[in-house]
Amino acid sequence: MARYTGPKSKIARKFREPIFGPDKVLERKNYPPGMHGPSKRRGKESEYSVQLKEKQKVKYTYGVLERYFENLFHRASAKEGITGENLLKFLEARLDNVVYRLGIAPTRSGARQLVGHKHINVNGEVVNIASYQVKPGDVISVREKSKSLEAITASVAGRRISKYSWIEWDANSLTGKLLNYPNRDEIPENIKENLIVELYSK
């Protein structure tokens, strides 16, 4: 499966952000990894470097690879509206991300695994493709046989009241719905999508 399986704290330190969720290592060492630690003198980053790093951060955040990301960007640029915002909406509408947002899994990688192992239904049918694009009105649910899985019950039990206005959740039936694509100001991740657009515009 196309996903990052290396040291997550190292990536979080590289971007100085909790890319994969809360990270105690990042709290202790909020500086890039390297043998010289925080004392290493680091030169000023070029414009290209800043843009490339932003793209890498988004790819790690949503767990996607370069070819898929580039294709998604071209789809976003062809769609009416602001390209950067369209790109984030497409990423947010990925099935694994929607499962994560609903609280069925505590992380995106965990959500991807649930989807890949056929524990998730879309409109009553099993879908095991993490990149599947969920559309407004689609109903996402946990398969009946999977509702007792410890990973799912633990995640749902720790779920707080949804802070995402674009989805709704029924805890009794373990069912959610994508109401609409989120507006840019509703997506909590610290992403400067304009830098990615500038990168691809060169």
Salt bridges, closest charged atoms under 4 A:
GLU17 OE2 - LYS57 NZ 3.11
GLU45 OE2 - LYS53 NZ 2.75
GLU54 OE2 - LYS57 NZ 3.22
GLU66 OE1 - LYS55 NZ 3.03
GLU66 OE1 - LYS59 NZ 2.86
GLU70 OE2 - HIS74 NE2 3.68
GLU92 OE2 - ARG101 NH2 2.66
ASP96 OD2 - ARG94 NH2 2.93
ASP96 OD2 - ARG112 NE 3.24
GLU144 OE1 - LYS147 NZ 3.20
GLU189 OE1 - ARG101 NH2 2.71
GLU189 OE2 - ARG108 NH2 3.08
GLU193 OE2 - ARG184 NE 3.02
